[in-house]
Amino acid sequence: MTSISGASGPSIVIPGLSAVADRYDVLLCDVWGVVHNGRAAFTKACDALMRFRAKGGSVVLITNAPRPNQPIRVQLEGLKVPRDVYDDMVTSGDVTLSFIAERKEAPLYHIGPERDLTLFDILEQMTGIRPPLVGVDEASYVVCTGLFNDLTEQPSDYDDRLSVMHRRKLDFISANPDLVVHVGDKLIYCSGALAERYEEAGGLVLQAGKPFRPIYERAVSLAGGLRGGAPDLSRILAIGDALRTDIQGASDFGVDALFVTSGIHRGDLHASGPLDEAALSKALTEARVRPVAAIPELVW
């Protein structure tokens, strides 16, 4: 991967995906912050991914959405993301399903909005397993897909519950390692924020999504199915807007990364509008990650 040599050194900023596309056969592309903002699709990003596919490449969307991929596909359709944008998809919710299935009918405490209960409906459809949902005092473990009300609540609102969970030594499965996400211009907390708080208190956390290995293994397996064999890791490019999850996860897994700077880090990197390359160099140095390239927004 290209190293970052500082604000005065060579720039890693590229004008578009086309500048590096020929190096890769597979894109593992983040969704929220790259393809849409929770309210509308980014048309230029959709066009870039479709152009990559038209040249013979494969696109697997890889997202920390805490629900299985079926409802996420429906969500993308509602946001006007064309189906031709991607070949396949893996979500943090998909990996969470496998974690839950391993525990069979053990009762669990679910933290998250009602819309995420589809996770358990799909688990039952796929495996016949539907663990009972119980209170924190009766649970064998915890599954967190987010805050109950992510529009009004803060992670600190859960301290009493986290204390009970820690006292009972409950494992905490985090269906979305993201700390925060933008919905339009509003920043909301994700299950990763609670997982971080629980881990800091000494609790055991199992993470289903990026930057952890299981979701990348699932994504590369899907890519192999699309291309008729396991892809060469050197020919895979991960695209994402979060240094902690997307870029760190790609680095840990051993694939190149393209950093989209106007996503979750736009407040620091685009404070005055255009990308501040000095701020970019500082952010990458502090995060200790080395994307092969950076781009303000995903375009061809």
N, C-alpha and C positions, 0 to 999 in steps of 0.2 A: 504494500500500500504506500501511497505517496506520503511523505512526512511533511509536517507543517514547519516552515522555517521562519515564521514570524511575519509581522506586518510589512517589513521591508523586503522580505524574500519573495520567491516566486509565488504567484497566486494559484490557488487550486480551484478558483471559481470558473465554471464553464458556462457558455451561453445557452446550452441546451443538451438534452440527452443524446442527440445525434453525434455530439463530439466524442462520446465514448461507447456508443451502442455497439459498434462492430466488435468490441472486445468480449462481448457477452452473449450467451445463448439463453440465459434465464434471468428474469428480474423477480426478486422477492420484494414486493412493493407494499409499504404501509398504506393505510387507508385514510384514517381521520387525520387531517392536517396536510395531507399530500393530494388525495383524490377528492376530498370534500371537507367542509368545515362544520358538518353537523346540520347544516341548513340547505346547502346547495352544492352541486358538483362543481369542481374546477375544470372548466371545459378544455383549457390548454393541457392540463395534466392528462385528462382522458384521451385527448388527441395524441399525445406523446406515447402513451402506452399502446394505443391502437396502431400507431406507425411502427413501433417496435415489433408487434406481433405480425404485421403485414410483411416485415422483412424476414420472417421465419423464426422469430424469438418466441419464448413462452413466458407468460406472466402469471405468477402465483401471488395473489393478495395475501398478506400476512398481517393480521391485526390483533391487537389486544382487546378487542370487543369481548365482553364476558359471556355472550350468548353463542350458541352453535351457529355454524355458517348459514343455515337455511334462513333464519330471520334477517341476517345481515344482508344476504342477497336481495331480499325483499326491500330492505331499507335502502340499498343502493339504487334499486329500480325507482323507488319513490323520490330519490334525490336527483333523478335523471342521469345517473351514471350508465352509459351504454353497456349492454352485455358484452360487446366486442372488446371491452377494455381488458378483460382478463380471461385466463383459461380455467383457473381453479382458485380455491380460497381455503385458508386454514385460519381459525380464530382461537383465541385463548380459551373461549368457551368449549371448543372441540377437545382441547387437551384436558380441560377441567372435567369433562364427561368421563374420560378414562380414569382420572384420579378418583372420582366418585364411584365408578363401577368397580374398582378394585376393593372398595369397602363394603360392597354389596348392600345389605339392608340395614346397616348401622344407622341409627338416628342422627340427624344433623341439624345444626342451627344455621339458618340462612340469613345473612345480612345483605340487603340490596333491595332495589325497587321491585314492585310487583311485576313489571314487564319482563323481568329476568327469570320469572318462574317457568318460562318456556324451556329453560335449561333442563328441568326435571321432566317435563312432558316429552321432550325429545329423547332423553335418557331411557324413559320407559318404552318408547316406541322402538328404540334401537336394541335394547338389551333385555327388556322385560323387568328391569330393576327400577323400583321407585322407593327410595329410602324415606322414612317418615320425617317430616319437618317438625321439630319440637323446639321448646324454649331452651335458652342457654344452660339452664340448670339440669336439663335431661339429656343434652346432646353428647354424642361421642366425639364429635369434631365440628368444625365450622367451615362453611363455604361462604366467601364474601364476593359478591359481584359488583359491589358499589355501596354507596350510602343509601339509606332508605329514601331520603329526599335530598338529592344532590344539588337542588336549587337553593336550599335554605340551611342545610346542616354543614358543620365543620367536623374534622376528625376528632377534635377535643370533646365533642358531644358524646363520644363513644367510650370515654375513659373508664367509666364505671363498668360497662359491659366487658371491656378488654381486661379489666382487673379480675372479674369473675372467671373469664376464660383462662387467664393465666393461672389463677388459683387452682382451677380444675385440670390444668395441664392439657388443654385441648389443642390439637393441631389446627392450623389456620390455612385453608386452601384459598389463595388469592386468584380469582379468575381474571384479573386485569392488573398487571404490575405497574401500569401507568399511575403516576401520582396525581396528575391533573390533565385536563383536556379542555380545549376551547370549543364552546358551542356558540358559533358566531363570534361575538366579541367577549362573551362571558366565560370566565375560567371556573370550572367545576372540579371537585375532587373525585378521584377514582378509588377503587379498592386498594390499589398500591399504597395510598396514603395511610390507610388503616393498617395494612400489613407492616409497613415500616414502623408504625407506632407500636404494634404488638411485638415485633422483633426486638425493638429497642428495650422493651420491658422484659425481654428474656423468653418470649414465646416462640414456638416452632412454626415457621411459615413455609408452605409449599407453593411455589410460583408456577403458574401454568403458561404464561406468555413470555414475550420479549422482556429482558435480554437473555432469557434462560434457554437452555439447549433443546428441551422437548419440542417446542413449537417449530424450531428450525429443522429438526429432524423430520417432522411431519411434512413441512413445506418442501424439503428437498425430495422426499419420497414421492410426493405428488408430482413434482417436476420430472422425476425419473419416469413415472408412468406416462406423462405427456410426451416424453422424448424417446421412449423406448429403451431406456437404460439410465443408470445413475449418472447424473451430470458431473462434469469436472468442476470442483469447487472454484477453480481459478476463472471459470467462465460464468460465474454467478455474481450478480450485482444486487445488493440490498439497498432499497431506497427508503428513507425515513426522515422525519423532522425532529426526533427526540434524541439527544445525545446519550442519555442514560439508558434508553431501551433500544432504539433502532440501531444506532451507530455502535454502541458498546456491544450489543448482541451480535451484530455482524462480525465485529472484530474477534470476539470470543469464539465464534463458530468457525472462523477462518475464511470469510468471504469479504470481497470489497464492498464498500458502502459509498453511497451518494447522499450527502446531507442537504436537505431542503431547509433553507435558513429562515423562511418567513412563516414557519409553523409555530410550534409551541415556544420557540426562543425568539420570536420576532420583537418582543419588547426590548431585549438586550441587543439584538443584531440589526434591527431596523428602526432604531429610536427616532431617526430623522427622516425615515422613508427608504432611501436606497440602502443596500447592504453595506455595513461598516466592516471593512476587511480587517481592520485592527482589532475590533471587538470579536470578530470571528476567530482570528488567530489566538486571542486571549482565551476565549471560551473553549477551544479545542485543546489548548495547552492545559487548562485547569481540569478539563474532563479526562485528559490523558487518552484521547482517541484520535485516530488518524484516518479519516475518510479519504478515499481516492480522489474525490472531487466534492465541490459544493455548488449549489445553485439556489438563487433566491426563491424560485418557484419551479415546479416541474413543467418543463416545456420541451418541445422537440428541437 
